[in-house]
């Protein structure tokens, strides 16, 4: 357990920040799943629209350093390639 006032405060803050970051990670995963679901439905136009809506979510979470920018780029690239591959 934290012994100093400073360490106790940091422990309290880390609980709050951890909960906030977990919520943002959940938002990211939901955004990715929405695009994947649209791709699996097979409608290229709907998938492209869903991709456009959710790219900003992915970028915003990467900007906050919840995930690395390269991981965000990798997700966007794979989703875009999957949409492009639709007939």
PDB file of N, CA, C and O in Angstrom, chain B, residues numbered from 101:
ATOM      1  N   UNK B 101       0.849  -1.196   0.000  1.00  0.00           N
ATOM      2  CA  UNK B 101       0.000   0.000   0.000  1.00  0.00           C
ATOM      3  C   UNK B 101       0.879   1.238   0.000  1.00  0.00           C
ATOM      4  O   UNK B 101       1.999   1.227   0.511  1.00  0.00           O
ATOM      5  N   UNK B 102       0.346   2.312  -0.586  1.00  0.00           N
ATOM      6  CA  UNK B 102       1.083   3.570  -0.677  1.00  0.00           C
ATOM      7  C   UNK B 102       1.280   4.159   0.722  1.00  0.00           C
ATOM      8  O   UNK B 102       0.356   4.173   1.534  1.00  0.00           O
ATOM      9  N   UNK B 103       2.491   4.643   0.990  1.00  0.00           N
ATOM     10  CA  UNK B 103       2.823   5.155   2.322  1.00  0.00           C
ATOM     11  C   UNK B 103       2.732   6.668   2.439  1.00  0.00           C
ATOM     12  O   UNK B 103       2.391   7.179   3.505  1.00  0.00           O
ATOM     13  N   UNK B 104       3.028   7.391   1.375  1.00  0.00           N
ATOM     14  CA  UNK B 104       3.015   8.850   1.453  1.00  0.00           C
ATOM     15  C   UNK B 104       1.723   9.403   0.862  1.00  0.00           C
ATOM     16  O   UNK B 104       1.010   8.725   0.122  1.00  0.00           O
ATOM     17  N   UNK B 105       1.451  10.645   1.210  1.00  0.00           N
ATOM     18  CA  UNK B 105       0.248  11.301   0.677  1.00  0.00           C
ATOM     19  C   UNK B 105       0.321  11.372  -0.840  1.00  0.00           C
ATOM     20  O   UNK B 105      -0.680  11.170  -1.527  1.00  0.00           O
ATOM     21  N   UNK B 106       1.501  11.659  -1.355  1.00  0.00           N
ATOM     22  CA  UNK B 106       1.687  11.752  -2.803  1.00  0.00           C
ATOM     23  C   UNK B 106       1.395  10.407  -3.474  1.00  0.00           C
ATOM     24  O   UNK B 106       0.732  10.354  -4.510  1.00  0.00           O
ATOM     25  N   UNK B 107       1.896   9.323  -2.874  1.00  0.00           N
ATOM     26  CA  UNK B 107       1.689   7.993  -3.448  1.00  0.00           C
ATOM     27  C   UNK B 107       0.221   7.588  -3.366  1.00  0.00           C
ATOM     28  O   UNK B 107      -0.295   6.936  -4.274  1.00  0.00           O
ATOM     29  N   UNK B 108      -0.462   7.975  -2.267  1.00  0.00           N
ATOM     30  CA  UNK B 108      -1.895   7.662  -2.144  1.00  0.00           C
ATOM     31  C   UNK B 108      -2.695   8.400  -3.225  1.00  0.00           C
ATOM     32  O   UNK B 108      -3.612   7.839  -3.825  1.00  0.00           O
ATOM     33  N   UNK B 109      -2.335   9.664  -3.460  1.00  0.00           N
ATOM     34  CA  UNK B 109      -3.030  10.439  -4.487  1.00  0.00           C
ATOM     35  C   UNK B 109      -2.797   9.827  -5.864  1.00  0.00           C
ATOM     36  O   UNK B 109      -3.732   9.692  -6.654  1.00  0.00           O
ATOM     37  N   UNK B 110      -1.553   9.459  -6.150  1.00  0.00           N
ATOM     38  CA  UNK B 110      -1.257   8.838  -7.452  1.00  0.00           C
ATOM     39  C   UNK B 110      -2.044   7.543  -7.615  1.00  0.00           C
ATOM     40  O   UNK B 110      -2.511   7.244  -8.714  1.00  0.00           O
ATOM     41  N   UNK B 111      -2.199   6.771  -6.544  1.00  0.00           N
ATOM     42  CA  UNK B 111      -2.971   5.529  -6.612  1.00  0.00           C
ATOM     43  C   UNK B 111      -4.428   5.830  -6.939  1.00  0.00           C
ATOM     44  O   UNK B 111      -5.045   5.136  -7.747  1.00  0.00           O
ATOM     45  N   UNK B 112      -4.982   6.880  -6.300  1.00  0.00           N
ATOM     46  CA  UNK B 112      -6.369   7.268  -6.592  1.00  0.00           C
ATOM     47  C   UNK B 112      -6.507   7.712  -8.052  1.00  0.00           C
ATOM     48  O   UNK B 112      -7.448   7.326  -8.745  1.00  0.00           O
ATOM     49  N   UNK B 113      -5.562   8.521  -8.497  1.00  0.00           N
ATOM     50  CA  UNK B 113      -5.632   9.028  -9.860  1.00  0.00           C
ATOM     51  C   UNK B 113      -5.494   7.907 -10.888  1.00  0.00           C
ATOM     52  O   UNK B 113      -6.163   7.915 -11.922  1.00  0.00           O
ATOM     53  N   UNK B 114      -4.623   6.945 -10.594  1.00  0.00           N
ATOM     54  CA  UNK B 114      -4.397   5.872 -11.560  1.00  0.00           C
ATOM     55  C   UNK B 114      -5.645   5.014 -11.734  1.00  0.00           C
ATOM     56  O   UNK B 114      -5.886   4.490 -12.821  1.00  0.00           O
ATOM     57  N   UNK B 115      -6.435   4.865 -10.684  1.00  0.00           N
ATOM     58  CA  UNK B 115      -7.691   4.113 -10.795  1.00  0.00           C
ATOM     59  C   UNK B 115      -8.639   4.823 -11.764  1.00  0.00           C
ATOM     60  O   UNK B 115      -9.254   4.194 -12.625  1.00  0.00           O
ATOM     61  N   UNK B 116      -8.745   6.152 -11.606  1.00  0.00           N
ATOM     62  CA  UNK B 116      -9.624   6.931 -12.485  1.00  0.00           C
ATOM     63  C   UNK B 116      -9.147   6.887 -13.935  1.00  0.00           C
ATOM     64  O   UNK B 116      -9.933   6.665 -14.856  1.00  0.00           O
ATOM     65  N   UNK B 117      -7.847   7.103 -14.118  1.00  0.00           N
ATOM     66  CA  UNK B 117      -7.301   7.142 -15.474  1.00  0.00           C
ATOM     67  C   UNK B 117      -7.431   5.783 -16.143  1.00  0.00           C
ATOM     68  O   UNK B 117      -7.733   5.694 -17.333  1.00  0.00           O
ATOM     69  N   UNK B 118      -7.202   4.718 -15.367  1.00  0.00           N
ATOM     70  CA  UNK B 118      -7.317   3.363 -15.906  1.00  0.00           C
ATOM     71  C   UNK B 118      -8.749   3.092 -16.376  1.00  0.00           C
ATOM     72  O   UNK B 118      -8.949   2.499 -17.437  1.00  0.00           O
ATOM     73  N   UNK B 119      -9.739   3.519 -15.599  1.00  0.00           N
ATOM     74  CA  UNK B 119     -11.140   3.329 -15.983  1.00  0.00           C
ATOM     75  C   UNK B 119     -11.457   4.118 -17.260  1.00  0.00           C
ATOM     76  O   UNK B 119     -12.153   3.619 -18.144  1.00  0.00           O
ATOM     77  N   UNK B 120     -10.953   5.330 -17.352  1.00  0.00           N
ATOM     78  CA  UNK B 120     -11.191   6.163 -18.534  1.00  0.00           C
ATOM     79  C   UNK B 120     -10.554   5.544 -19.771  1.00  0.00           C
ATOM     80  O   UNK B 120     -11.174   5.493 -20.833  1.00  0.00           O
ATOM     81  N   UNK B 121      -9.315   5.073 -19.634  1.00  0.00           N
ATOM     82  CA  UNK B 121      -8.630   4.457 -20.762  1.00  0.00           C
ATOM     83  C   UNK B 121      -9.315   3.163 -21.193  1.00  0.00           C
ATOM     84  O   UNK B 121      -9.374   2.858 -22.385  1.00  0.00           O
ATOM     85  N   UNK B 122      -9.834   2.403 -20.230  1.00  0.00           N
ATOM     86  CA  UNK B 122     -10.550   1.168 -20.553  1.00  0.00           C
ATOM     87  C   UNK B 122     -11.802   1.482 -21.364  1.00  0.00           C
ATOM     88  O   UNK B 122     -12.135   0.762 -22.305  1.00  0.00           O
ATOM     89  N   UNK B 123     -12.493   2.555 -20.999  1.00  0.00           N
ATOM     90  CA  UNK B 123     -13.692   2.962 -21.738  1.00  0.00           C
ATOM     91  C   UNK B 123     -13.330   3.354 -23.175  1.00  0.00           C
ATOM     92  O   UNK B 123     -14.049   3.020 -24.116  1.00  0.00           O
ATOM     93  N   UNK B 124     -12.213   4.064 -23.332  1.00  0.00           N
ATOM     94  CA  UNK B 124     -11.790   4.456 -24.673  1.00  0.00           C
ATOM     95  C   UNK B 124     -11.390   3.237 -25.505  1.00  0.00           C
ATOM     96  O   UNK B 124     -11.702   3.171 -26.694  1.00  0.00           O
ATOM     97  N   UNK B 125     -10.707   2.280 -24.891  1.00  0.00           N
ATOM     98  CA  UNK B 125     -10.353   1.047 -25.615  1.00  0.00           C
ATOM     99  C   UNK B 125     -11.602   0.300 -26.050  1.00  0.00           C
ATOM    100  O   UNK B 125     -11.648  -0.251 -27.151  1.00  0.00           O
ATOM    101  N   UNK B 126     -12.617   0.278 -25.189  1.00  0.00           N
ATOM    102  CA  UNK B 126     -13.882  -0.363 -25.534  1.00  0.00           C
ATOM    103  C   UNK B 126     -14.539   0.339 -26.721  1.00  0.00           C
ATOM    104  O   UNK B 126     -15.073  -0.314 -27.617  1.00  0.00           O
ATOM    105  N   UNK B 127     -14.498   1.664 -26.723  1.00  0.00           N
ATOM    106  CA  UNK B 127     -15.046   2.449 -27.835  1.00  0.00           C
ATOM    107  C   UNK B 127     -14.329   2.114 -29.137  1.00  0.00           C
ATOM    108  O   UNK B 127     -14.953   1.982 -30.189  1.00  0.00           O
ATOM    109  N   UNK B 128     -13.013   1.980 -29.049  1.00  0.00           N
ATOM    110  CA  UNK B 128     -12.213   1.621 -30.223  1.00  0.00           C
ATOM    111  C   UNK B 128     -12.645   0.264 -30.769  1.00  0.00           C
ATOM    112  O   UNK B 128     -12.896   0.119 -31.966  1.00  0.00           O
ATOM    113  N   UNK B 129     -12.729  -0.717 -29.896  1.00  0.00           N
ATOM    114  CA  UNK B 129     -13.103  -2.068 -30.330  1.00  0.00           C
ATOM    115  C   UNK B 129     -14.496  -2.087 -30.948  1.00  0.00           C
ATOM    116  O   UNK B 129     -14.731  -2.781 -31.937  1.00  0.00           O
ATOM    117  N   UNK B 130     -15.417  -1.323 -30.365  1.00  0.00           N
ATOM    118  CA  UNK B 130     -16.778  -1.240 -30.900  1.00  0.00           C
ATOM    119  C   UNK B 130     -16.766  -0.627 -32.298  1.00  0.00           C
ATOM    120  O   UNK B 130     -17.466  -1.099 -33.193  1.00  0.00           O
ATOM    121  N   UNK B 131     -15.969   0.426 -32.483  1.00  0.00           N
ATOM    122  CA  UNK B 131     -15.885   1.093 -33.788  1.00  0.00           C
ATOM    123  C   UNK B 131     -15.365   0.117 -34.842  1.00  0.00           C
ATOM    124  O   UNK B 131     -15.889   0.064 -35.954  1.00  0.00           O
ATOM    125  N   UNK B 132     -14.340  -0.649 -34.494  1.00  0.00           N
ATOM    126  CA  UNK B 132     -13.770  -1.617 -35.436  1.00  0.00           C
ATOM    127  C   UNK B 132     -14.784  -2.708 -35.758  1.00  0.00           C
ATOM    128  O   UNK B 132     -14.913  -3.124 -36.910  1.00  0.00           O
ATOM    129  N   UNK B 133     -15.505  -3.171 -34.734  1.00  0.00           N
ATOM    130  CA  UNK B 133     -16.503  -4.223 -34.950  1.00  0.00           C
ATOM    131  C   UNK B 133     -17.643  -3.746 -35.837  1.00  0.00           C
ATOM    132  O   UNK B 133     -18.184  -4.529 -36.618  1.00  0.00           O
ATOM    133  N   UNK B 134     -18.021  -2.467 -35.729  1.00  0.00           N
ATOM    134  CA  UNK B 134     -19.084  -1.926 -36.574  1.00  0.00           C
ATOM    135  C   UNK B 134     -18.687  -2.002 -38.050  1.00  0.00           C
ATOM    136  O   UNK B 134     -19.494  -2.372 -38.903  1.00  0.00           O
ATOM    137  N   UNK B 135     -17.447  -1.650 -38.333  1.00  0.00           N
ATOM    138  CA  UNK B 135     -16.978  -1.694 -39.720  1.00  0.00           C
ATOM    139  C   UNK B 135     -16.899  -3.141 -40.197  1.00  0.00           C
ATOM    140  O   UNK B 135     -17.309  -3.442 -41.318  1.00  0.00           O
ATOM    141  N   UNK B 136     -16.383  -4.034 -39.366  1.00  0.00           N
ATOM    142  CA  UNK B 136     -16.276  -5.450 -39.737  1.00  0.00           C
ATOM    143  C   UNK B 136     -17.657  -6.036 -40.020  1.00  0.00           C
ATOM    144  O   UNK B 136     -17.835  -6.803 -40.966  1.00  0.00           O
ATOM    145  N   UNK B 137     -18.628  -5.668 -39.193  1.00  0.00           N
ATOM    146  CA  UNK B 137     -19.995  -6.167 -39.392  1.00  0.00           C
ATOM    147  C   UNK B 137     -20.554  -5.685 -40.731  1.00  0.00           C
ATOM    148  O   UNK B 137     -21.219  -6.440 -41.440  1.00  0.00           O
ATOM    149  N   UNK B 138     -20.280  -4.421 -41.073  1.00  0.00           N
ATOM    150  CA  UNK B 138     -20.741  -3.878 -42.353  1.00  0.00           C
ATOM    151  C   UNK B 138     -20.054  -4.583 -43.516  1.00  0.00           C
ATOM    152  O   UNK B 138     -20.679  -4.826 -44.549  1.00  0.00           O
ATOM    153  N   UNK B 139     -18.777  -4.912 -43.358  1.00  0.00           N
ATOM    154  CA  UNK B 139     -18.042  -5.625 -44.403  1.00  0.00           C
ATOM    155  C   UNK B 139     -18.622  -7.023 -44.589  1.00  0.00           C
ATOM    156  O   UNK B 139     -18.819  -7.476 -45.716  1.00  0.00           O
ATOM    157  N   UNK B 140     -18.894  -7.701 -43.478  1.00  0.00           N
ATOM    158  CA  UNK B 140     -19.426  -9.064 -43.555  1.00  0.00           C
ATOM    159  C   UNK B 140     -20.825  -9.103 -44.154  1.00  0.00           C
ATOM    160  O   UNK B 140     -21.234 -10.119 -44.716  1.00  0.00           O
ATOM    161  N   UNK B 141     -21.563  -7.997 -44.035  1.00  0.00           N
ATOM    162  CA  UNK B 141     -22.889  -7.938 -44.647  1.00  0.00           C
ATOM    163  C   UNK B 141     -22.783  -7.918 -46.174  1.00  0.00           C
ATOM    164  O   UNK B 141     -23.722  -8.296 -46.875  1.00  0.00           O
ATOM    165  N   UNK B 142     -21.624  -7.473 -46.683  1.00  0.00           N
ATOM    166  CA  UNK B 142     -21.393  -7.530 -48.124  1.00  0.00           C
ATOM    167  C   UNK B 142     -21.774  -6.287 -48.892  1.00  0.00           C
ATOM    168  O   UNK B 142     -21.566  -6.232 -50.104  1.00  0.00           O
ATOM    169  N   UNK B 143     -22.324  -5.288 -48.229  1.00  0.00           N
ATOM    170  CA  UNK B 143     -22.714  -4.042 -48.900  1.00  0.00           C
ATOM    171  C   UNK B 143     -21.534  -3.076 -48.880  1.00  0.00           C
ATOM    172  O   UNK B 143     -21.188  -2.523 -47.836  1.00  0.00           O
ATOM    173  N   UNK B 144     -20.923  -2.880 -50.042  1.00  0.00           N
ATOM    174  CA  UNK B 144     -19.714  -2.060 -50.127  1.00  0.00           C
ATOM    175  C   UNK B 144     -19.982  -0.603 -49.749  1.00  0.00           C
ATOM    176  O   UNK B 144     -19.162   0.016 -49.072  1.00  0.00           O
ATOM    177  N   UNK B 145     -21.098  -0.058 -50.171  1.00  0.00           N
ATOM    178  CA  UNK B 145     -21.423   1.339 -49.876  1.00  0.00           C
ATOM    179  C   UNK B 145     -21.621   1.553 -48.380  1.00  0.00           C
ATOM    180  O   UNK B 145     -21.116   2.520 -47.810  1.00  0.00           O
ATOM    181  N   UNK B 146     -22.363   0.638 -47.747  1.00  0.00           N
ATOM    182  CA  UNK B 146     -22.596   0.745 -46.306  1.00  0.00           C
ATOM    183  C   UNK B 146     -21.301   0.558 -45.526  1.00  0.00           C
ATOM    184  O   UNK B 146     -21.065   1.228 -44.521  1.00  0.00           O
ATOM    185  N   UNK B 147     -20.468  -0.363 -46.002  1.00  0.00           N
ATOM    186  CA  UNK B 147     -19.192  -0.605 -45.339  1.00  0.00           C
ATOM    187  C   UNK B 147     -18.293   0.618 -45.447  1.00  0.00           C
ATOM    188  O   UNK B 147     -17.621   0.980 -44.482  1.00  0.00           O
ATOM    189  N   UNK B 148     -18.275   1.256 -46.610  1.00  0.00           N
ATOM    190  CA  UNK B 148     -17.461   2.451 -46.807  1.00  0.00           C
ATOM    191  C   UNK B 148     -17.966   3.598 -45.927  1.00  0.00           C
ATOM    192  O   UNK B 148     -17.168   4.347 -45.364  1.00  0.00           O
ATOM    193  N   UNK B 149     -19.265   3.731 -45.813  1.00  0.00           N
ATOM    194  CA  UNK B 149     -19.842   4.777 -44.962  1.00  0.00           C
ATOM    195  C   UNK B 149     -19.495   4.534 -43.495  1.00  0.00           C
ATOM    196  O   UNK B 149     -19.139   5.464 -42.772  1.00  0.00           O
ATOM    197  N   UNK B 150     -19.602   3.274 -43.062  1.00  0.00           N
ATOM    198  CA  UNK B 150     -19.255   2.916 -41.688  1.00  0.00           C
ATOM    199  C   UNK B 150     -17.780   3.162 -41.419  1.00  0.00           C
ATOM    200  O   UNK B 150     -17.405   3.626 -40.342  1.00  0.00           O
ATOM    201  N   UNK B 151     -16.950   2.852 -42.398  1.00  0.00           N
ATOM    202  CA  UNK B 151     -15.508   3.086 -42.278  1.00  0.00           C
ATOM    203  C   UNK B 151     -15.217   4.575 -42.086  1.00  0.00           C
ATOM    204  O   UNK B 151     -14.429   4.952 -41.219  1.00  0.00           O
ATOM    205  N   UNK B 152     -15.861   5.422 -42.903  1.00  0.00           N
ATOM    206  CA  UNK B 152     -15.644   6.866 -42.804  1.00  0.00           C
ATOM    207  C   UNK B 152     -16.052   7.404 -41.439  1.00  0.00           C
ATOM    208  O   UNK B 152     -15.381   8.281 -40.896  1.00  0.00           O
ATOM    209  N   UNK B 153     -17.148   6.887 -40.876  1.00  0.00           N
ATOM    210  CA  UNK B 153     -17.613   7.334 -39.566  1.00  0.00           C
ATOM    211  C   UNK B 153     -16.627   6.943 -38.465  1.00  0.00           C
ATOM    212  O   UNK B 153     -16.397   7.708 -37.527  1.00  0.00           O
ATOM    213  N   UNK B 154     -16.053   5.758 -38.585  1.00  0.00           N
ATOM    214  CA  UNK B 154     -15.275   5.205 -37.482  1.00  0.00           C
ATOM    215  C   UNK B 154     -13.777   5.454 -37.573  1.00  0.00           C
ATOM    216  O   UNK B 154     -13.056   5.200 -36.608  1.00  0.00           O
ATOM    217  N   UNK B 155     -13.292   5.941 -38.704  1.00  0.00           N
ATOM    218  CA  UNK B 155     -11.870   6.278 -38.822  1.00  0.00           C
ATOM    219  C   UNK B 155     -11.513   7.386 -37.841  1.00  0.00           C
ATOM    220  O   UNK B 155     -10.441   7.359 -37.237  1.00  0.00           O
ATOM    221  N   UNK B 156     -12.399   8.354 -37.680  1.00  0.00           N
ATOM    222  CA  UNK B 156     -12.117   9.460 -36.762  1.00  0.00           C
ATOM    223  C   UNK B 156     -12.019   8.971 -35.319  1.00  0.00           C
ATOM    224  O   UNK B 156     -11.229   9.495 -34.535  1.00  0.00           O
ATOM    225  N   UNK B 157     -12.826   7.963 -34.969  1.00  0.00           N
ATOM    226  CA  UNK B 157     -12.772   7.385 -33.619  1.00  0.00           C
ATOM    227  C   UNK B 157     -11.415   6.727 -33.402  1.00  0.00           C
ATOM    228  O   UNK B 157     -10.788   6.917 -32.359  1.00  0.00           O
ATOM    229  N   UNK B 158     -10.964   5.960 -34.381  1.00  0.00           N
ATOM    230  CA  UNK B 158      -9.671   5.281 -34.284  1.00  0.00           C
ATOM    231  C   UNK B 158      -8.547   6.304 -34.150  1.00  0.00           C
ATOM    232  O   UNK B 158      -7.659   6.151 -33.311  1.00  0.00           O
ATOM    233  N   UNK B 159      -8.589   7.346 -34.977  1.00  0.00           N
ATOM    234  CA  UNK B 159      -7.546   8.380 -34.935  1.00  0.00           C
ATOM    235  C   UNK B 159      -7.552   9.140 -33.610  1.00  0.00           C
ATOM    236  O   UNK B 159      -6.497   9.428 -33.045  1.00  0.00           O
ATOM    237  N   UNK B 160      -8.738   9.458 -33.127  1.00  0.00           N
ATOM    238  CA  UNK B 160      -8.849  10.203 -31.867  1.00  0.00           C
ATOM    239  C   UNK B 160      -8.243   9.416 -30.709  1.00  0.00           C
ATOM    240  O   UNK B 160      -7.557   9.987 -29.861  1.00  0.00           O
ATOM    241  N   UNK B 161      -8.492   8.116 -30.670  1.00  0.00           N
ATOM    242  CA  UNK B 161      -7.967   7.290 -29.587  1.00  0.00           C
ATOM    243  C   UNK B 161      -6.459   7.112 -29.731  1.00  0.00           C
ATOM    244  O   UNK B 161      -5.747   7.026 -28.731  1.00  0.00           O
ATOM    245  N   UNK B 162      -5.971   7.057 -30.961  1.00  0.00           N
ATOM    246  CA  UNK B 162      -4.519   6.993 -31.181  1.00  0.00           C
ATOM    247  C   UNK B 162      -3.859   8.306 -30.768  1.00  0.00           C
ATOM    248  O   UNK B 162      -2.761   8.296 -30.212  1.00  0.00           O
ATOM    249  N   UNK B 163      -4.513   9.427 -31.032  1.00  0.00           N
ATOM    250  CA  UNK B 163      -3.963  10.729 -30.643  1.00  0.00           C
ATOM    251  C   UNK B 163      -3.818  10.853 -29.129  1.00  0.00           C
ATOM    252  O   UNK B 163      -2.917  11.531 -28.636  1.00  0.00           O
ATOM    253  N   UNK B 164      -4.712  10.193 -28.398  1.00  0.00           N
ATOM    254  CA  UNK B 164      -4.644  10.220 -26.929  1.00  0.00           C
ATOM    255  C   UNK B 164      -3.668   9.190 -26.373  1.00  0.00           C
ATOM    256  O   UNK B 164      -3.525   9.039 -25.160  1.00  0.00           O
ATOM    257  N   UNK B 165      -2.997   8.486 -27.285  1.00  0.00           N
ATOM    258  CA  UNK B 165      -1.985   7.489 -26.930  1.00  0.00           C
ATOM    259  C   UNK B 165      -2.553   6.318 -26.126  1.00  0.00           C
ATOM    260  O   UNK B 165      -1.849   5.711 -25.318  1.00  0.00           O
ATOM    261  N   UNK B 166      -3.837   6.007 -26.355  1.00  0.00           N
ATOM    262  CA  UNK B 166      -4.428   4.804 -25.770  1.00  0.00           C
ATOM    263  C   UNK B 166      -3.909   3.594 -26.539  1.00  0.00           C
ATOM    264  O   UNK B 166      -3.626   2.548 -25.954  1.00  0.00           O
ATOM    265  N   UNK B 167      -3.786   3.746 -27.857  1.00  0.00           N
ATOM    266  CA  UNK B 167      -3.094   2.755 -28.686  1.00  0.00           C
ATOM    267  C   UNK B 167      -2.035   3.490 -29.487  1.00  0.00           C
ATOM    268  O   UNK B 167      -2.113   4.708 -29.651  1.00  0.00           O
ATOM    269  N   UNK B 168      -1.063   2.773 -29.978  1.00  0.00           N
ATOM    270  CA  UNK B 168       0.018   3.380 -30.758  1.00  0.00           C
ATOM    271  C   UNK B 168      -0.514   3.795 -32.121  1.00  0.00           C
ATOM    272  O   UNK B 168      -1.412   3.152 -32.665  1.00  0.00           O
ATOM    273  N   UNK B 169       0.036   4.861 -32.667  1.00  0.00           N
ATOM    274  CA  UNK B 169      -0.417   5.369 -33.963  1.00  0.00           C
ATOM    275  C   UNK B 169      -0.245   4.336 -35.070  1.00  0.00           C
ATOM    276  O   UNK B 169      -1.043   4.294 -36.006  1.00  0.00           O
ATOM    277  N   UNK B 170       0.785   3.507 -34.973  1.00  0.00           N
ATOM    278  CA  UNK B 170       0.991   2.479 -35.997  1.00  0.00           C
ATOM    279  C   UNK B 170      -0.073   1.395 -35.914  1.00  0.00           C
ATOM    280  O   UNK B 170      -0.472   0.835 -36.936  1.00  0.00           O
ATOM    281  N   UNK B 171      -0.535   1.094 -34.700  1.00  0.00           N
ATOM    282  CA  UNK B 171      -1.616   0.122 -34.553  1.00  0.00           C
ATOM    283  C   UNK B 171      -2.902   0.666 -35.158  1.00  0.00           C
ATOM    284  O   UNK B 171      -3.651  -0.069 -35.802  1.00  0.00           O
ATOM    285  N   UNK B 172      -3.155   1.943 -34.951  1.00  0.00           N
ATOM    286  CA  UNK B 172      -4.333   2.575 -35.552  1.00  0.00           C
ATOM    287  C   UNK B 172      -4.239   2.522 -37.073  1.00  0.00           C
ATOM    288  O   UNK B 172      -5.216   2.208 -37.753  1.00  0.00           O
ATOM    289  N   UNK B 173      -3.057   2.832 -37.600  1.00  0.00           N
ATOM    290  CA  UNK B 173      -2.854   2.805 -39.048  1.00  0.00           C
ATOM    291  C   UNK B 173      -3.046   1.392 -39.592  1.00  0.00           C
ATOM    292  O   UNK B 173      -3.617   1.211 -40.668  1.00  0.00           O
ATOM    293  N   UNK B 174      -2.575   0.400 -38.859  1.00  0.00           N
ATOM    294  CA  UNK B 174      -2.714  -0.994 -39.280  1.00  0.00           C
ATOM    295  C   UNK B 174      -4.190  -1.391 -39.352  1.00  0.00           C
ATOM    296  O   UNK B 174      -4.622  -2.018 -40.319  1.00  0.00           O
ATOM    297  N   UNK B 175      -4.959  -1.024 -38.326  1.00  0.00           N
ATOM    298  CA  UNK B 175      -6.394  -1.332 -38.328  1.00  0.00           C
ATOM    299  C   UNK B 175      -7.087  -0.657 -39.509  1.00  0.00           C
ATOM    300  O   UNK B 175      -7.867  -1.290 -40.220  1.00  0.00           O
ATOM    301  N   UNK B 176      -6.802   0.622 -39.715  1.00  0.00           N
ATOM    302  CA  UNK B 176      -7.449   1.355 -40.807  1.00  0.00           C
ATOM    303  C   UNK B 176      -7.086   0.751 -42.160  1.00  0.00           C
ATOM    304  O   UNK B 176      -7.937   0.628 -43.040  1.00  0.00           O
ATOM    305  N   UNK B 177      -5.827   0.378 -42.318  1.00  0.00           N
ATOM    306  CA  UNK B 177      -5.369  -0.189 -43.578  1.00  0.00           C
ATOM    307  C   UNK B 177      -6.063  -1.516 -43.871  1.00  0.00           C
ATOM    308  O   UNK B 177      -6.506  -1.757 -44.994  1.00  0.00           O
ATOM    309  N   UNK B 178      -6.152  -2.366 -42.866  1.00  0.00           N
ATOM    310  CA  UNK B 178      -6.782  -3.679 -43.067  1.00  0.00           C
ATOM    311  C   UNK B 178      -8.269  -3.550 -43.346  1.00  0.00           C
ATOM    312  O   UNK B 178      -8.814  -4.282 -44.172  1.00  0.00           O
ATOM    313  N   UNK B 179      -8.933  -2.613 -42.657  1.00  0.00           N
ATOM    314  CA  UNK B 179     -10.361  -2.397 -42.905  1.00  0.00           C
ATOM    315  C   UNK B 179     -10.573  -1.844 -44.317  1.00  0.00           C
ATOM    316  O   UNK B 179     -11.488  -2.272 -45.020  1.00  0.00           O
ATOM    317  N   UNK B 180      -9.741  -0.908 -44.728  1.00  0.00           N
ATOM    318  CA  UNK B 180      -9.860  -0.327 -46.070  1.00  0.00           C
ATOM    319  C   UNK B 180      -9.621  -1.392 -47.142  1.00  0.00           C
ATOM    320  O   UNK B 180     -10.319  -1.429 -48.155  1.00  0.00           O
ATOM    321  N   UNK B 181      -8.634  -2.252 -46.909  1.00  0.00           N
ATOM    322  CA  UNK B 181      -8.345  -3.324 -47.886  1.00  0.00           C
ATOM    323  C   UNK B 181      -9.517  -4.300 -47.971  1.00  0.00           C
ATOM    324  O   UNK B 181      -9.845  -4.790 -49.052  1.00  0.00           O
ATOM    325  N   UNK B 182     -10.146  -4.583 -46.825  1.00  0.00           N
ATOM    326  CA  UNK B 182     -11.283  -5.508 -46.824  1.00  0.00           C
ATOM    327  C   UNK B 182     -12.471  -4.890 -47.577  1.00  0.00           C
ATOM    328  O   UNK B 182     -13.197  -5.590 -48.284  1.00  0.00           O
ATOM    329  N   UNK B 183     -12.660  -3.576 -47.418  1.00  0.00           N
ATOM    330  CA  UNK B 183     -13.749  -2.905 -48.142  1.00  0.00           C
ATOM    331  C   UNK B 183     -13.457  -2.905 -49.633  1.00  0.00           C
ATOM    332  O   UNK B 183     -14.351  -3.148 -50.443  1.00  0.00           O
ATOM    333  N   UNK B 184     -12.219  -2.634 -49.998  1.00  0.00           N
ATOM    334  CA  UNK B 184     -11.820  -2.601 -51.403  1.00  0.00           C
ATOM    335  C   UNK B 184     -11.990  -3.964 -52.057  1.00  0.00           C
ATOM    336  O   UNK B 184     -12.283  -4.048 -53.250  1.00  0.00           O
ATOM    337  N   UNK B 185     -11.808  -5.041 -51.278  1.00  0.00           N
ATOM    338  CA  UNK B 185     -11.909  -6.390 -51.814  1.00  0.00           C
ATOM    339  C   UNK B 185     -13.355  -6.832 -52.046  1.00  0.00           C
ATOM    340  O   UNK B 185     -13.597  -7.834 -52.719  1.00  0.00           O
ATOM    341  N   UNK B 186     -14.316  -6.090 -51.491  1.00  0.00           N
ATOM    342  CA  UNK B 186     -15.719  -6.450 -51.713  1.00  0.00           C
ATOM    343  C   UNK B 186     -16.057  -6.297 -53.199  1.00  0.00           C
ATOM    344  O   UNK B 186     -15.587  -5.376 -53.866  1.00  0.00           O
ATOM    345  N   UNK B 187     -16.867  -7.204 -53.691  1.00  0.00           N
ATOM    346  CA  UNK B 187     -17.209  -7.180 -55.129  1.00  0.00           C
ATOM    347  C   UNK B 187     -18.200  -6.090 -55.457  1.00  0.00           C
ATOM    348  O   UNK B 187     -18.589  -5.936 -56.615  1.00  0.00           O
TER     349      UNK B 187
END
